[in-house]
Amino acid sequence: MLAAHYEQTALRAHGPASEEALHWIEVRADLAMMAGDPVRSCRAWLMVASARLSAGQAVDAPAVEAAVDRAHHQWGQIKDAAPARDLGPALAELRGRVPGRRQGALENVLRQLQQLQTQA
């Protein structure tokens, strides 16, 4: 995939938390969403959010909030309980740090995650 190639090039040239590398991970996340693969998209958005926070970006920075919001949205699109259960704790951890602008986002994740756990 072309986006993965550019991502690897950006990683080598600028480092994993660089805007260049994060841009290509975001492109991959959007492509996965358009391809109907919410698991891959959610995973990529979680990676972007974590990298931005690890690089010292503020929890209320627009790019951080957007990444967590998009991860949350894609997680909600996952139909298979197993990958949703696997990704849920990482999303809940990020939602705890980055509550976003919508009231109750963390509670929503925790409630859905609890429902998924009972389906196991």
Secondary structure, 3 states (H helix, E strand, C coil): CHHHHHHHHHHHHHCCCCHHHHHHHHHHHHHHHHCCCHHHHHHHHHHHHHHHHHCCCCCCCHHHHHHHHHHHHHHHCCCCHHHHHHHHHHHHHHHHHCCCCCCCHHHHHHHHHHHHHHCC
